[in-house]
Amino acid sequence: MSRTTTLMMVLAGVVLCGGANHCRPIEAQAVPQPDSQAPEHFTLDEVIHLAEANEPLFAVAAADARVAALQRKDAQADLLPSASVHNGVIYTEPNGQSNRIGQTANQPSPVFIQNNAVREYASLGALNETIGFSKLGALRLADANLARADAEAEVARRGLVATVVNLFYSVVSQADRVLIAEQALDEATHFVTIAQDREQAREAAHADVIKAQIQQQQRQREVSDAHLAAEKSKLELAVLLFPDPSRPYGLTLDPKPASLPDKVAVEQAARLNNPEVRSAMASLRQAQAQTYAARAALLPELGISATYGIDAPELAAHGPDNTKNLGYAGSATLSIPVWDWLTGERKIKESKILQGAAKVTVSNAQRRVLADLSEFYAEAMTAQSELASLDKTVVDSRESLRLTDLRYTDGEGTVFEVVDAQNTLIAAEVAQIDGKTRYQLALAQLQTLTGKL
């Protein structure tokens, strides 16, 4: 660049500054653009819906439930008659003879005796139905399979909800911890300045400055660790939500936690709407349906078939001599099981064994619901009762730190008292965050247990 060009740029800068007294560096600025890259914020309900659309285990459980619903429709349809239409034509080489039994005098005879005519046309509608208890057993089993698949899908959904809730509040908690760490670093940096000022005024020893700097370095490491933990928690949640886990996003949390519901109402909702109990009951019904099907296999079945149409040498309602070609036929078959080497008896015993195991599972699931309900409700009550105490501890710790700083500045306190007050405030703020998270998680567990979340 030439000296002339440089001088022109300096003069232009002075003109733009409006004089030396108002001059400041001029930086190149981009033309303001709409903020299309601002991270989108999601509530807890929105996060749960996103996770339901992307989590593979829940997708498999939901698919199993839909397949079970289709299989139940198939079992229902199997109870109804089936209808079909058969159309065909058979040509057989003539054998040189005519006037075969059952044919017109001028009709040539086929060379194969199993065929009825040289040209045979068939257009038959068939209606078939099998009446027996085995199909009812299949329907009962399909009903039980559907009930269990629905219950297992709900179990998978609630398990996913529990995971998402934990990750959601973990992200929120880690973000709060970052703020606490940054505030603690600001306080440590401020204290370093105070200690250096007192050292220069010969009011404090150099050891106070060293202690303050050590505290500042510790706070810097805590800030780095807090940012790392926050980033990890956001990535863990993003894996469940987005195709690209690196997508930036934010979370929106209700600033006022919901109140704890009445325990009686929670118990009633948990008893009526618990997927683990429903799954166990469906397993019991499966075993009962298998017993019914095994017994039904030992009973007779009646098969009924009706046919209507044409099976004649001409594809017409009447033959050349006005013979009737269009007609119907019917048949009935009664199948009676006689001997199956006791296979049916063994299947009945197998299903009864499964019934016994299913009853134990139902009882255990019911007890587990009551235990979980008592545990989660007690956890929520304890956490809720401690929230006010944690808030007061934070307020008192901040006031204690303020007074300790003043005492140190006035030469009445020691550096160890200041450091202890700083640590006490950090511990109180972290405990406050943990207490809020504990209550929110316990409340979410109750809502998940009752199906409200």
Secondary structure, 3 states (H helix, E strand, C coil): CCHHHHHHHHHHHHHHHCCHHHCCCCCCCCCCCCCCCCCEEECHHHHHHHHHHHCHHHHHHHHHHHHHHHHHHHHHHCCCCEEEEEEEEEECCEEEEECCCCCCCCCEEECCCCCCCCEEEEEEEEEEEEECHHHHHHHHHHHHHHHHHHHHHHHHHHHHHHHHHHHHHHHHHHHHHHHHHHHHHHHHHHHHHHHHHHHHCCCCCHHHHHHHHHHHHHHHHHHHHHHHHHHHHHHHHHHHHCCCCCCCEEECCCCCCCCCCCHHHHHHHHHHCCHHHHHHHHHHHHHHHHHHHHHHCCCCEEEEEEEEEEEECCCCCECCCCCECEEEEEEEEEECCCCCCCHHHHHHHHHHHHHHHHHHHHHHHHHHHHHHHHHHHHHHHHHHHHHHHHHHHHHHHHHHHHHHHHHHHCCCCCHHHHHHHHHHHHHHHHHHHHHHHHHHHHHHHHHHHCCCC
